[in-house]
């Protein structure tokens, strides 16, 4: 007797399912940039926007698509949104981006500057500054998620840009690695908050450290009403005299 034919949908291997889901690949990211029909494409992204402590770091990466060849694309075959990479993966991509990019710029905004000007305004200014530093005539400037102030060049805000554009994904790697390295060094200067582990994000361990030790010079006091209220910390008026409401 012959076996009965299978019912339902045929099963798929895990690798087949992953391919069908269309996980972003470097080739797809580079295709997005090339489809903009410009020789120069610059992407910008930031790291540390949602942190309780530490600077905001913005980076911009410029790719020259007349000089970016198959060898460079292959070297960046693991390129993706930095949030989808392991720390080791980001570290490995970092020098490759520097080698393949036409220009790279990194802009850091300190904690007290964030407190004084507000996070959103600080972020927009940093992204614009980074793009302006790498853009050349004829550049298309891409920002991740939302528009930034004018750079004097053609601009596009790309929703989920770090998962769609090679230039933005590369900028996300540069920004994240730069900031994480800073926070690991800061851990030795400000022991007790374990900055090397959580790099300033609001993890349970970070919150427990604040409860035990209070705040450090790296903590953003303009986040008081949003992030520190549940921790029972008192506002430090002299730090907030000119600070706008948190965004």
Legacy VTK file of the C-alpha trace (Angstrom):
# vtk DataFile Version 3.0
C-alpha trace
ASCII
DATASET POLYDATA
POINTS 247 float
0.000 0.000 0.000
1.340 3.377 -0.944
1.531 6.010 1.785
-1.193 8.635 1.805
-0.235 11.987 0.318
0.701 14.626 2.900
-1.999 17.041 3.995
-1.663 20.721 4.811
1.227 22.933 3.790
4.566 21.285 3.101
7.063 21.746 5.888
10.023 24.085 5.433
13.459 24.038 6.882
14.465 26.800 9.297
16.850 28.269 6.725
14.095 28.387 4.094
11.765 30.177 6.471
14.478 32.692 7.311
15.086 33.389 3.630
11.386 33.951 2.999
11.115 36.364 5.881
13.593 38.573 4.040
16.049 39.310 6.825
18.006 42.396 5.753
21.285 41.620 4.051
24.124 43.889 3.031
23.291 43.423 -0.645
19.735 44.593 -0.075
20.940 47.551 1.997
23.364 48.646 -0.701
20.675 48.226 -3.366
18.449 50.650 -1.467
21.188 53.294 -1.558
22.044 52.693 -5.220
18.378 53.066 -6.175
18.569 56.686 -5.030
20.465 57.336 -8.278
23.247 59.367 -6.689
26.985 58.821 -6.631
27.280 59.893 -2.982
24.946 58.650 -0.264
25.424 59.671 3.375
23.582 58.055 6.253
23.347 59.191 9.875
22.265 57.474 13.064
22.757 57.931 16.799
23.507 55.806 19.841
22.496 56.515 23.425
19.232 58.314 22.796
17.337 56.209 25.341
20.015 56.104 28.030
19.887 57.407 31.579
23.606 58.171 31.553
26.397 59.010 29.165
26.710 61.109 26.021
24.665 61.016 22.852
26.844 59.944 19.923
25.837 60.577 16.313
27.727 59.263 13.313
27.514 59.785 9.569
28.987 57.576 6.851
29.431 58.590 3.213
29.625 55.933 0.502
30.913 56.792 -2.975
29.013 54.406 -5.239
31.297 55.007 -8.199
34.229 53.646 -6.177
32.457 51.142 -3.933
33.093 47.861 -5.657
32.241 44.218 -5.186
35.240 43.720 -2.891
33.970 46.375 -0.467
30.415 45.053 -0.534
31.713 41.570 0.219
33.823 42.927 3.076
30.644 44.416 4.530
28.520 41.319 3.912
27.540 41.187 7.606
26.378 44.817 7.640
23.044 45.313 9.334
21.361 47.501 11.929
23.705 47.675 14.927
20.905 46.488 17.247
20.845 43.200 15.334
24.586 42.658 15.804
26.466 41.147 18.715
29.107 43.329 20.406
31.820 41.254 18.710
30.052 41.595 15.377
29.940 45.373 15.696
33.611 45.512 16.616
34.502 43.452 13.553
32.430 45.671 11.260
33.777 48.929 12.685
37.196 48.937 10.927
35.617 47.580 7.732
33.217 50.523 7.569
36.101 52.934 8.130
38.051 51.260 5.342
35.206 51.172 2.793
33.573 54.553 3.432
34.586 57.683 1.573
34.167 59.770 4.753
33.095 59.160 8.357
32.198 61.706 11.032
31.399 61.212 14.722
29.731 63.854 16.884
29.369 63.522 20.661
27.087 65.609 22.865
27.788 65.623 26.592
25.348 65.002 29.420
25.151 68.614 30.572
24.517 69.764 27.002
21.635 67.297 26.749
20.254 68.610 30.049
20.483 72.212 28.883
19.058 71.862 25.369
16.801 68.814 25.622
17.393 65.367 24.164
15.439 65.726 20.917
16.958 69.077 19.966
20.420 67.793 20.848
19.882 64.679 18.759
18.690 66.566 15.672
21.595 69.006 15.865
24.136 66.202 16.256
22.774 64.245 13.287
22.767 67.357 11.104
26.319 68.225 12.167
27.536 64.710 11.354
25.875 64.708 7.911
27.235 68.176 7.103
30.768 66.998 7.891
30.703 64.128 5.387
28.464 65.453 2.598
29.962 66.652 -0.669
28.186 68.275 -3.648
25.606 65.887 -5.067
25.177 63.887 -1.850
21.851 62.413 -0.791
21.675 62.637 3.013
19.644 59.986 4.831
18.530 60.087 8.452
17.057 57.235 10.425
13.410 57.655 11.307
12.722 61.371 11.297
13.765 64.475 9.334
16.702 66.545 10.519
17.398 70.256 9.920
18.632 71.258 6.469
22.184 70.345 5.536
22.224 72.138 2.168
21.945 68.798 0.370
19.127 66.558 -0.796
17.673 64.831 2.254
15.374 61.911 3.069
14.143 60.551 6.391
13.954 56.753 6.161
11.664 54.866 8.513
13.608 51.915 9.978
16.525 53.262 7.987
19.176 51.273 9.856
17.529 48.104 8.493
17.042 49.468 4.956
20.009 51.656 3.996
23.647 50.584 3.948
24.836 54.107 4.780
22.535 54.407 7.800
23.358 50.881 8.984
27.066 51.675 8.731
26.542 54.889 10.710
24.689 52.942 13.396
27.690 50.641 13.782
30.127 53.548 14.101
27.936 55.398 16.617
27.245 52.344 18.768
30.836 51.091 18.921
32.179 54.586 19.655
29.734 55.152 22.489
30.131 51.685 24.012
33.902 52.106 24.076
33.486 55.430 25.869
31.151 53.935 28.465
33.528 51.058 29.151
36.322 53.555 29.810
33.972 55.617 31.958
33.333 52.590 34.148
36.894 52.831 35.478
36.493 56.548 36.222
33.052 56.167 37.825
33.014 52.752 39.507
29.884 51.477 41.198
27.327 51.892 38.394
28.667 49.114 36.127
28.639 51.317 33.039
30.755 48.764 31.158
27.862 46.291 31.244
24.705 48.321 30.572
26.468 51.335 28.923
23.947 53.707 30.501
20.647 52.066 29.590
17.899 51.693 32.192
18.443 48.056 33.096
17.301 46.677 36.468
20.951 46.481 37.520
21.516 50.127 36.586
18.446 51.230 38.529
19.596 49.235 41.545
23.020 50.913 41.332
21.376 54.344 41.309
19.328 53.410 44.353
22.511 52.304 46.123
24.911 55.031 44.994
22.807 57.954 43.801
23.677 59.593 40.490
27.086 60.083 38.923
28.343 63.028 36.839
27.369 60.977 33.768
23.668 60.790 34.619
21.247 62.978 32.652
19.374 64.973 35.260
16.880 66.326 32.708
15.431 62.807 32.679
14.492 63.230 36.341
10.734 63.410 35.865
10.616 60.538 33.384
13.173 57.994 34.495
14.223 58.767 38.043
10.878 59.529 39.652
10.305 55.932 40.692
13.785 55.860 42.218
12.908 58.560 44.737
15.769 60.876 43.728
15.587 64.578 44.443
15.897 67.124 41.647
19.130 69.091 41.685
17.848 72.627 40.920
21.171 74.145 39.899
21.478 71.576 37.108
18.000 72.232 35.773
17.669 76.002 35.841
17.907 76.385 32.065
16.889 72.878 31.060
13.729 72.450 28.969
11.215 69.777 29.810
12.378 66.297 28.816
11.106 65.020 25.488
LINES 1 248
247 0 1 2 3 4 5 6 7 8 9 10 11 12 13 14 15 16 17 18 19 20 21 22 23 24 25 26 27 28 29 30 31 32 33 34 35 36 37 38 39 40 41 42 43 44 45 46 47 48 49 50 51 52 53 54 55 56 57 58 59 60 61 62 63 64 65 66 67 68 69 70 71 72 73 74 75 76 77 78 79 80 81 82 83 84 85 86 87 88 89 90 91 92 93 94 95 96 97 98 99 100 101 102 103 104 105 106 107 108 109 110 111 112 113 114 115 116 117 118 119 120 121 122 123 124 125 126 127 128 129 130 131 132 133 134 135 136 137 138 139 140 141 142 143 144 145 146 147 148 149 150 151 152 153 154 155 156 157 158 159 160 161 162 163 164 165 166 167 168 169 170 171 172 173 174 175 176 177 178 179 180 181 182 183 184 185 186 187 188 189 190 191 192 193 194 195 196 197 198 199 200 201 202 203 204 205 206 207 208 209 210 211 212 213 214 215 216 217 218 219 220 221 222 223 224 225 226 227 228 229 230 231 232 233 234 235 236 237 238 239 240 241 242 243 244 245 246
